[in-house]
Amino acid sequence: MSRKLLSLEEQETLSQNPNVKNVTEKSVTYTDEFREKFYNEYITGKLPTQILRDHGFDIAILGRERIKNLTARIKKFSQREEGFKDTRKTNSGRPCTKGVSIEEQLDRLKHQNALLKQENEFLKKVEQIERRAEQNMRLQAKNSN
């Protein structure tokens, strides 16, 4: 699957649209307001290409695949608690360690240690079950001979 990269001219054209937050050669980031407008118009029955044209986008630059992906992504956004807000900067999934006290770091490490111990116990049990199953298979094979 080849991905259509945006030329510098296409990036410049898209970045001039007020509904675009950021453009790179590989992606277009839309404003939160536009995502919400897009969804509201989409659920009223408008086609994605028509919505984009109405908001000043050149459909030829975006391409069919980007439009399809945009529509699918906005549908997912509509079901999130955060809504259409871009949470990539605020919710990276990795806990911040800057400005964290020694006690908080110690609590995190204790928690991580407890999780690793649970994981090890689980893996030991799985290994034990697998060994028993293997032994039973050998016994059955011996008995059938």
C-alpha positions, 0 to 999 in steps of 0.5 A: 500500500503506497501512501500519497505524500503531500508536496510542499505546495499542497502542504502550503495550500492546506495550511492556509485553510483555517480548519487545519491545525498542522500539515506535514508531508504525511498527515493533516491535523484538523482543528477540534472545532472543524472535527465537531462541525464535520461530524454534525454535518455528516450525521445530517446526511452530507457526504464527506467530500461535500463537507470538505468542499464546503469548508474550503478543502481541495478534494484532489489534494487530500485524496480518497484514502485520507477522506475515508480515514478522516471520516472513520477517525471522526466517528471514533472521536464522537464516541470518546469522553473527550469528544473531538479534542486532540489529546495527544499532547496531554495524554501520552500514556506515560506518567510524568516524572518531572517534578515528582517527589521521592515518595511518589517515585517510590510508590510508583516503583512499589506498584510496578514491583507488585505487578511484576511479581503477579506476572511472574506468579502467573507465568509460573502457574502457566508453566506448571499447567503446561508441564502437567498437560505434557506429562498426561499426554506422555502417560496416555501415549504409553498406555495406548501402546 
